[in-house]
Amino acid sequence: MRSLNFIIILAAGLLLAGCHQDVLYVENQPVPKGVWSQGHFLKFDVPVTDTQPLYTIYLQVRNDGRYEYSNLWLFITTSSPTGAVMQDTVECVLAAPDGRWLGRGSGGRFSLEIPYRYQVRFPYEGVYSFEIQHGMRTKELLHVADIGIRIQKAF
């Protein structure tokens, strides 16, 4: 019985370790004191060495249950190692029409991962920078805890 449990645990560990090999980058940055000023950028520097695979980019949002809105507009500026710049405006829907928060929740905090871009190829080796700024009409956005990016190989 002990050897069967050991084999099951070993197989599960190997399976979980294999899943992380497809992740190029993951980072979450806290919003200072839960107050995101309109001029404050969160910057993510992604080192790319393999230019062949296609990737999917996800945005990760963690908010407090007291967040006033059902969505979050983000301005995303992406810079490549060559200096090329691309700008996007993305709406992140955080709550259902009935007011229920989407994603996972625990202790009054809610985490949601939103697909941002599919089938992305990074054509040059080097560091790609993603700068994220909120695009809401209020100057100080309250109760946003963290913003993050996860980039993994597309399947």
C-alpha positions as CSV (number, residue, x, y, z in Angstrom):
1,M,0.0,0.0,0.0
2,R,2.8,2.4,0.8
3,S,4.5,1.8,-2.5
4,L,1.2,2.5,-4.3
5,N,0.8,5.8,-2.5
6,F,4.5,6.7,-3.3
7,I,3.9,6.0,-7.0
8,I,0.8,8.1,-7.1
9,I,2.5,11.0,-5.3
10,L,5.5,10.8,-7.6
11,A,3.4,10.7,-10.7
12,A,1.3,13.7,-9.6
13,G,4.5,15.6,-8.8
14,L,6.0,14.9,-12.2
15,L,2.8,15.9,-13.9
16,L,2.6,19.2,-12.1
17,A,6.3,19.9,-12.8
18,G,5.8,19.3,-16.5
19,C,3.0,21.8,-16.6
20,H,5.3,24.7,-15.6
21,Q,7.7,24.0,-18.4
22,D,5.2,25.6,-20.8
23,V,5.1,28.9,-18.8
24,L,7.5,31.5,-20.2
25,Y,6.7,34.2,-17.6
26,V,4.4,34.8,-14.7
27,E,4.5,37.8,-12.3
28,N,2.0,39.7,-10.2
29,Q,2.6,43.1,-8.9
30,P,0.7,44.7,-5.9
31,V,-1.1,48.0,-6.3
32,P,0.4,50.1,-3.5
33,K,-2.1,50.2,-0.6
34,G,-4.9,49.1,-3.0
35,V,-5.0,52.6,-4.6
36,W,-4.1,52.7,-8.3
37,S,-3.4,56.2,-9.4
38,Q,-4.1,56.9,-13.1
39,G,-0.5,57.9,-13.9
40,H,1.0,54.8,-12.2
41,F,2.3,52.1,-14.5
42,L,3.0,48.5,-13.6
43,K,5.9,47.3,-15.7
44,F,6.7,43.6,-16.6
45,D,9.9,42.8,-18.3
46,V,9.7,39.5,-20.1
47,P,13.0,37.9,-21.3
48,V,12.6,35.9,-24.5
49,T,15.2,33.4,-25.7
50,D,13.1,31.1,-27.8
51,T,11.5,32.8,-30.8
52,Q,9.8,29.7,-32.4
53,P,6.8,28.8,-30.2
54,L,3.4,30.5,-30.2
55,Y,2.3,31.9,-26.8
56,T,-1.0,32.9,-25.1
57,I,-0.8,36.0,-22.9
58,Y,-3.1,36.2,-19.9
59,L,-3.9,39.2,-17.6
60,Q,-4.4,38.5,-14.0
61,V,-6.5,40.8,-11.8
62,R,-7.0,40.5,-8.1
63,N,-9.6,42.8,-6.6
64,D,-11.2,43.4,-3.2
65,G,-14.9,42.6,-3.0
66,R,-15.4,46.3,-2.3
67,Y,-14.3,47.3,-5.8
68,E,-16.9,49.7,-7.2
69,Y,-17.2,48.6,-10.8
70,S,-18.0,45.4,-12.7
71,N,-15.1,45.9,-15.1
72,L,-11.6,47.4,-15.4
73,W,-10.2,49.1,-18.5
74,L,-6.5,48.7,-19.0
75,F,-4.1,50.5,-21.3
76,I,-1.2,48.2,-22.2
77,T,1.9,49.3,-24.0
78,T,4.2,46.6,-25.3
79,S,7.8,47.3,-26.3
80,S,10.0,44.9,-28.2
81,P,13.8,44.6,-28.1
82,T,13.9,46.4,-31.4
83,G,12.1,49.4,-29.9
84,A,8.8,48.8,-31.7
85,V,5.8,49.8,-29.6
86,M,2.2,48.5,-29.6
87,Q,-0.6,50.0,-27.6
88,D,-3.9,48.2,-26.6
89,T,-7.0,49.0,-24.7
90,V,-8.5,46.0,-22.9
91,E,-11.7,45.7,-21.0
92,C,-11.6,43.1,-18.2
93,V,-15.1,42.1,-17.1
94,L,-14.8,41.2,-13.4
95,A,-18.4,40.6,-12.5
96,A,-21.5,39.0,-14.0
97,P,-24.6,41.1,-14.8
98,D,-26.1,39.9,-11.5
99,G,-23.2,41.4,-9.5
100,R,-21.5,38.1,-8.7
101,W,-17.7,38.3,-9.0
102,L,-16.1,36.2,-11.6
103,G,-13.0,34.0,-11.0
104,R,-12.0,32.5,-7.7
105,G,-12.6,34.2,-4.4
106,S,-11.4,33.8,-0.8
107,G,-11.5,36.1,2.2
108,G,-13.1,38.9,0.3
109,R,-10.5,38.9,-2.5
110,F,-11.2,37.7,-6.0
111,S,-8.7,36.5,-8.7
112,L,-9.5,36.4,-12.3
113,E,-7.3,35.4,-15.3
114,I,-8.3,36.9,-18.6
115,P,-7.0,35.8,-22.0
116,Y,-5.4,38.9,-23.6
117,R,-3.7,37.7,-26.8
118,Y,-3.6,34.3,-28.5
119,Q,-1.1,32.8,-30.9
120,V,1.6,35.4,-30.2
121,R,5.1,34.9,-31.6
122,F,8.0,36.9,-30.1
123,P,10.1,37.3,-33.3
124,Y,13.3,38.7,-31.6
125,E,15.3,37.5,-28.6
126,G,15.6,40.0,-25.8
127,V,13.4,41.7,-23.3
128,Y,9.8,42.6,-24.1
129,S,8.2,45.1,-21.8
130,F,4.6,45.4,-20.9
131,E,3.4,48.5,-19.1
132,I,-0.1,48.5,-17.7
133,Q,-2.0,51.5,-16.6
134,H,-5.7,51.6,-15.6
135,G,-8.0,53.4,-18.1
136,M,-10.9,54.1,-15.8
137,R,-12.4,57.6,-15.6
138,T,-11.5,58.0,-11.9
139,K,-8.1,59.3,-11.1
140,E,-7.6,56.9,-8.1
141,L,-8.9,53.4,-8.5
142,L,-9.7,51.8,-5.1
143,H,-9.6,48.1,-4.1
144,V,-7.5,46.7,-6.9
145,A,-4.9,44.5,-5.1
146,D,-2.7,43.0,-7.8
147,I,-2.2,43.0,-11.6
148,G,-0.2,40.3,-13.3
149,I,0.8,38.7,-16.6
150,R,1.2,35.0,-17.4
151,I,2.6,33.9,-20.7
152,Q,2.6,30.3,-21.7
153,K,3.1,28.2,-24.8
154,A,-0.1,28.0,-26.9
155,F,-1.6,24.5,-27.3
